[in-house]
Amino acid sequence: MYQSNWRVGLPLALTTAFLWALLPIAMKGLIADLDSTTVTWYRFFGAALCAGTYYGWRRQLELGKLLSGKLLPFTVIAVVGLLGNYIAYATALNHITAGALQVLIQLAPLLLLIFSVLWLGESFSARQWMGVALVCIGLPLFFNLRLQELLKGADKAYLYGVGLAVVAAVTWAIYGVFQKKIVAVSRPQNLLVMIYLGGTLCFLPVARPAAALELDALGWALLVFLTANTLIAYSAFAKAMAAWEASRVSATLALVPLMTLALSALIGALWPEYIEVEPLNWISWLGAITVALGSLLAAIGRGR
């Protein structure tokens, strides 16, 4: 019988939230010295090496199953979707701040819910529709200081970054829909390892792995952190879901964009040459909180 244990679930959920909040900040500091494609390749390569070795040693991989029968097209779409998400997310950071990206990426779980209704026949509660509405209200409030120039297209680089962030959200949602279909008949680690291997092979021709040799100590520390982030965060997330109610884990993870904004402001104040901080006023913070609340309501669905 399932027993909820918040003493285990809460620290693990907070660990996941903290790692995901730090992800764009760390990447923003690294892509000044190493291009986003190479950073993405290292993340996939490290994850493929570690996860492939671990699950292979435990004999828990059945990759051939994903490449046969009706699972093959689902696997291809899921792999392409998450690869698109990773590269769009990393490239967007060349043009917008970490805080702005983390707020925009909250569109991803909302789009997954909508796609699940359209393609998987799932139902949508009134609470979830309220969450979608709050996100739609919160985004223009968050960008209120930039809204006029965005609408006029005056800052084309920033507008391009916003577009890439939306692409990252859409591709993640597409991955999520087909991931649901795949994990119904296959272990989740099969798809993850397949994605890591696919990313390693697809991005290798355009990546520059040798460029990492020119990084300083901070650059190497950021690269190692980014490579380990996905594995550690998702491991903590999976264990949190096993120990605690999914609705409460989702509620904790809704704090991620606010944590990113707070950490960006703190690091920007202490180390202004490291990272650009999103200009914020009280309306921007109200918008960020509204987006987080909307993401929370959409995530917990019919849960308490």
C-alpha positions as CSV (number, residue, x, y, z in Angstrom):
1,M,0.0,0.0,0.0
2,Y,1.3,3.5,-0.9
3,Q,2.3,5.7,2.0
4,S,3.1,9.3,1.6
5,N,6.3,10.5,3.3
6,W,6.8,14.3,3.0
7,R,10.1,14.0,5.0
8,V,11.5,12.2,2.0
9,G,9.4,13.7,-0.8
10,L,9.7,17.4,0.0
11,P,13.6,17.5,0.2
12,L,13.8,15.5,-3.1
13,A,11.2,17.8,-4.8
14,L,13.1,20.9,-3.6
15,T,16.4,19.4,-4.8
16,T,14.8,19.0,-8.3
17,A,13.4,22.5,-8.3
18,F,16.7,24.0,-7.2
19,L,18.7,22.2,-9.9
20,W,16.2,23.1,-12.6
21,A,16.2,26.7,-11.4
22,L,20.0,26.8,-11.6
23,L,20.1,25.2,-15.1
24,P,19.6,28.3,-17.3
25,I,21.8,30.4,-15.0
26,A,24.7,28.0,-15.3
27,M,24.1,27.6,-19.1
28,K,24.0,31.3,-19.6
29,G,27.4,31.7,-18.0
30,L,28.9,28.9,-20.1
31,I,27.6,29.8,-23.6
32,A,29.7,32.9,-23.6
33,D,32.7,30.7,-23.9
34,L,31.3,27.5,-25.5
35,D,28.6,27.5,-28.2
36,S,25.1,26.2,-27.3
37,T,25.3,23.2,-29.7
38,T,28.5,21.9,-28.1
39,V,27.1,22.4,-24.6
40,T,24.0,20.5,-25.6
41,W,26.2,17.7,-27.1
42,Y,28.2,17.3,-23.8
43,R,24.9,17.1,-21.8
44,F,23.7,14.3,-24.1
45,F,27.1,12.5,-24.2
46,G,27.5,12.6,-20.4
47,A,23.9,11.4,-19.8
48,A,24.3,8.6,-22.4
49,L,27.6,7.4,-20.9
50,C,26.3,7.4,-17.3
51,A,22.7,6.2,-17.8
52,G,23.7,3.7,-20.5
53,T,26.4,2.2,-18.3
54,Y,24.2,2.0,-15.2
55,Y,21.1,0.5,-16.8
56,G,23.2,-1.7,-19.1
57,W,25.1,-3.1,-16.1
58,R,21.7,-3.8,-14.3
59,R,20.3,-5.4,-17.5
60,Q,17.4,-3.0,-17.6
61,L,17.7,-1.8,-21.2
62,E,15.6,-3.1,-24.1
63,L,16.3,-0.5,-26.8
64,G,15.4,-2.8,-29.7
65,K,11.8,-2.8,-28.6
66,L,11.6,1.0,-29.3
67,L,12.8,0.5,-32.9
68,S,10.3,-2.2,-34.0
69,G,6.6,-2.3,-34.8
70,K,4.2,0.5,-33.9
71,L,6.7,2.0,-31.4
72,L,9.2,3.1,-34.0
73,P,7.3,6.2,-35.3
74,F,6.5,7.2,-31.7
75,T,10.2,6.8,-30.7
76,V,11.3,8.9,-33.6
77,I,8.9,11.7,-32.9
78,A,9.7,11.7,-29.1
79,V,13.5,11.7,-29.8
80,V,13.2,14.5,-32.3
81,G,10.9,16.5,-30.0
82,L,13.3,16.4,-27.0
83,L,16.3,17.1,-29.1
84,G,14.5,20.1,-30.5
85,N,13.6,21.2,-27.0
86,Y,17.2,21.0,-25.8
87,I,18.8,22.9,-28.7
88,A,16.0,25.6,-28.8
89,Y,16.3,26.1,-25.0
90,A,20.1,26.4,-25.2
91,T,20.0,28.7,-28.2
92,A,17.3,31.0,-26.7
93,L,19.7,31.8,-23.9
94,N,21.9,33.6,-26.4
95,H,19.2,36.2,-26.8
96,I,17.1,36.4,-23.6
97,T,17.8,36.2,-19.8
98,A,17.6,33.0,-17.8
99,G,14.6,34.4,-15.8
100,A,12.6,35.2,-18.9
101,L,13.3,31.8,-20.4
102,Q,12.2,30.0,-17.2
103,V,8.9,31.9,-17.2
104,L,8.2,31.2,-20.8
105,I,9.0,27.5,-20.5
106,Q,6.0,27.2,-18.2
107,L,4.1,27.0,-21.4
108,A,5.4,23.4,-21.9
109,P,3.3,21.6,-19.3
110,L,0.2,23.6,-20.3
111,L,0.7,22.6,-24.0
112,L,1.2,19.0,-22.9
113,L,-2.1,19.1,-21.1
114,I,-3.8,20.6,-24.2
115,F,-2.2,18.1,-26.6
116,S,-3.2,15.3,-24.3
117,V,-6.8,16.4,-24.6
118,L,-6.6,16.7,-28.4
119,W,-4.6,13.5,-29.1
120,L,-5.0,11.2,-26.2
121,G,-8.6,11.9,-25.3
122,E,-7.9,13.0,-21.8
123,S,-10.3,15.3,-20.0
124,F,-9.6,18.9,-18.8
125,S,-11.0,20.1,-15.4
126,A,-12.2,23.6,-14.7
127,R,-9.2,24.1,-12.4
128,Q,-6.8,23.3,-15.3
129,W,-8.5,25.8,-17.6
130,M,-8.2,28.4,-14.8
131,G,-4.4,27.6,-14.7
132,V,-4.1,28.1,-18.5
133,A,-6.0,31.5,-18.2
134,L,-3.6,32.6,-15.4
135,V,-0.5,31.8,-17.4
136,C,-1.9,33.7,-20.4
137,I,-2.6,36.7,-18.0
138,G,0.7,36.4,-16.2
139,L,3.0,36.4,-19.3
140,P,2.2,39.9,-20.6
141,L,2.4,41.2,-17.0
142,F,5.9,39.7,-16.6
143,F,7.1,41.2,-19.9
144,N,5.4,44.6,-19.2
145,L,8.7,46.5,-19.4
146,R,9.5,45.0,-22.8
147,L,6.0,44.6,-24.2
148,Q,6.0,47.7,-26.3
149,E,9.3,47.0,-28.0
150,L,8.4,43.3,-28.5
151,L,5.1,44.2,-30.2
152,K,6.9,46.7,-32.4
153,G,9.7,44.3,-33.1
154,A,12.3,46.9,-32.0
155,D,14.5,44.4,-30.2
156,K,14.6,41.6,-32.8
157,A,17.3,39.6,-31.0
158,Y,15.2,39.4,-27.8
159,L,12.0,38.6,-29.9
160,Y,13.9,35.8,-31.6
161,G,14.9,34.4,-28.2
162,V,11.3,34.5,-27.1
163,G,10.3,32.6,-30.2
164,L,12.9,30.0,-29.6
165,A,11.6,29.6,-26.0
166,V,8.1,29.0,-27.3
167,V,9.6,26.4,-29.8
168,A,11.3,24.7,-26.8
169,A,8.0,24.5,-25.0
170,V,6.1,23.2,-28.0
171,T,8.7,20.5,-28.8
172,W,8.8,19.4,-25.2
173,A,5.0,19.0,-25.2
174,I,5.2,16.9,-28.3
175,Y,7.8,14.7,-26.7
176,G,5.6,14.4,-23.6
177,V,2.6,13.2,-25.6
178,F,4.5,10.4,-27.3
179,Q,6.5,9.6,-24.2
180,K,3.2,8.8,-22.5
181,K,2.4,6.4,-25.3
182,I,5.8,4.7,-25.2
183,V,6.1,4.3,-21.4
184,A,2.7,2.5,-21.3
185,V,4.5,-0.5,-22.9
186,S,8.2,0.1,-22.3
187,R,10.4,1.1,-19.3
188,P,11.0,4.9,-19.1
189,Q,14.8,4.4,-19.1
190,N,14.7,2.8,-22.5
191,L,13.4,6.0,-24.1
192,L,15.7,8.3,-22.1
193,V,18.8,6.3,-23.0
194,M,17.7,6.3,-26.7
195,I,17.3,10.1,-26.5
196,Y,20.7,10.5,-25.0
197,L,22.3,8.3,-27.7
198,G,20.3,10.1,-30.4
199,G,21.4,13.5,-29.2
200,T,25.1,12.4,-28.9
201,L,25.1,11.2,-32.5
202,C,22.9,14.0,-34.1
203,F,24.8,16.9,-32.5
204,L,28.3,15.5,-32.9
205,P,28.8,16.7,-36.6
206,V,28.0,20.3,-35.6
207,A,29.5,20.3,-32.1
208,R,33.1,21.3,-31.2
209,P,34.1,19.0,-28.3
210,A,37.7,20.0,-28.5
211,A,36.7,23.7,-27.7
212,A,36.1,22.6,-24.1
213,L,39.9,22.3,-23.7
214,E,40.1,26.1,-23.8
215,L,37.7,26.6,-20.8
216,D,39.0,27.9,-17.5
217,A,38.2,26.2,-14.2
218,L,34.8,28.0,-13.9
219,G,33.9,26.9,-17.4
220,W,34.7,23.2,-16.6
221,A,32.8,23.4,-13.4
222,L,29.7,24.7,-15.2
223,L,30.1,22.1,-17.9
224,V,30.3,19.3,-15.4
225,F,27.3,20.7,-13.5
226,L,25.2,20.9,-16.7
227,T,26.1,17.4,-17.7
228,A,25.2,16.0,-14.3
229,N,22.1,18.2,-13.8
230,T,19.7,16.2,-15.9
231,L,20.6,12.9,-14.4
232,I,20.5,14.1,-10.7
233,A,17.4,16.2,-11.1
234,Y,15.4,13.6,-12.9
235,S,16.5,10.9,-10.4
236,A,15.4,13.1,-7.4
237,F,12.2,13.9,-9.3
238,A,11.4,10.2,-9.8
239,K,12.1,9.3,-6.1
240,A,10.0,12.3,-5.0
241,M,7.1,11.1,-7.0
242,A,7.5,7.6,-5.5
243,A,7.5,9.0,-1.9
244,W,5.0,11.9,-2.1
245,E,1.7,12.7,-3.8
246,A,2.2,13.9,-7.4
247,S,0.1,17.0,-6.8
248,R,2.4,18.1,-4.0
249,V,5.5,17.5,-6.1
250,S,4.0,19.5,-8.9
251,A,3.2,22.3,-6.5
252,T,6.8,22.4,-5.4
253,L,8.1,22.5,-8.9
254,A,5.8,25.4,-9.8
255,L,8.3,27.5,-7.8
256,V,11.1,26.9,-10.4
257,P,10.6,30.2,-12.4
258,L,10.4,32.2,-9.2
259,M,13.6,30.5,-7.8
260,T,15.4,31.3,-11.1
261,L,14.4,34.9,-10.9
262,A,15.5,35.2,-7.3
263,L,18.8,33.4,-7.9
264,S,19.5,35.5,-11.0
265,A,18.8,38.7,-9.1
266,L,21.2,37.6,-6.3
267,I,24.0,36.5,-8.6
268,G,23.5,39.6,-10.7
269,A,23.9,41.8,-7.7
270,L,27.0,40.0,-6.3
271,W,28.6,39.2,-9.7
272,P,27.2,41.7,-12.3
273,E,29.6,40.7,-15.1
274,Y,28.5,37.0,-15.0
275,I,24.9,37.3,-15.9
276,E,22.3,39.8,-17.3
277,V,19.3,40.2,-15.0
278,E,15.8,40.6,-16.4
279,P,14.5,44.2,-15.7
280,L,11.7,43.7,-13.2
281,N,9.1,46.0,-11.5
282,W,6.3,45.0,-9.2
283,I,4.1,44.2,-12.2
284,S,6.7,41.8,-13.5
285,W,6.9,40.0,-10.2
286,L,3.1,39.8,-10.1
287,G,3.1,38.3,-13.6
288,A,5.8,35.7,-12.6
289,I,3.7,34.7,-9.5
290,T,0.6,34.5,-11.6
291,V,2.4,32.3,-14.2
292,A,3.7,30.0,-11.3
293,L,0.2,29.8,-9.8
294,G,-1.3,29.0,-13.2
295,S,1.3,26.3,-13.8
296,L,0.4,24.9,-10.3
297,L,-3.3,24.8,-11.0
298,A,-2.8,23.1,-14.3
299,A,-0.4,20.6,-12.9
300,I,-2.4,19.4,-10.0
301,G,-5.6,19.0,-12.1
302,R,-8.2,17.3,-9.9
303,G,-5.9,16.7,-7.0
304,R,-6.3,18.3,-3.7
